């Protein structure tokens, strides 16, 4: 008889114990962070205008290293008709903030993917990170990759 009474009481106590915690009592609800709505990347590719409003930056921390050193990856894709797209990607090794980063593979790289998904690796050029604000990285770039000449480039990406 005791067992029939104890089982429902223990089940009820277990049910109460499974309640989700609401978090620490000192958490204040904050409004959502304001992100830079001007994110974009634009350039002149072989004389033709190229622009996108989707540009992303990523920090890649070194594996097993807690020095705070990281690489910066920036990627922007321009969607064309019929599921075709073109992409520009940057990789800056040991990103240290606003500075001029020469393109010198494999350290700092730039790649242009054309509509046929053919990769054009840059052999020369520069990526200049002009500013790093609370919300964004802005800069300019130019590079030469095979038969592709990219000039007057600019980017504004949300801070990774």
Number of C-alpha atoms within 10 A of each C-alpha: 5 6 8 8 9 11 11 11 12 11 11 11 11 11 10 10 10 8 8 7 7 7 7 7 6 6 8 7 6 6 6 6 7 8 13 14 12 14 19 19 26 23 22 16 19 13 11 9 12 16 18 17 17 16 22 20 20 16 16 16 15 13 7 6 9 9 8 8 14 19 17 19 20 21 18 24 20 18 15 10 6 6 7 12 15 19 19 21 18 20 24 23 17 16 18 13 13 14 13 14 19 18 23 15 14 11 13 23 24 29 19 26 16 15 15 9 12 10 16 17 18 25 16 16 21 19 24 20 21 16 14 16 9 11 15 19 22 20 19 19 23 22 25 22 17 12 9 16 17 24 20 13 19 20 27 28 27 21 17 14
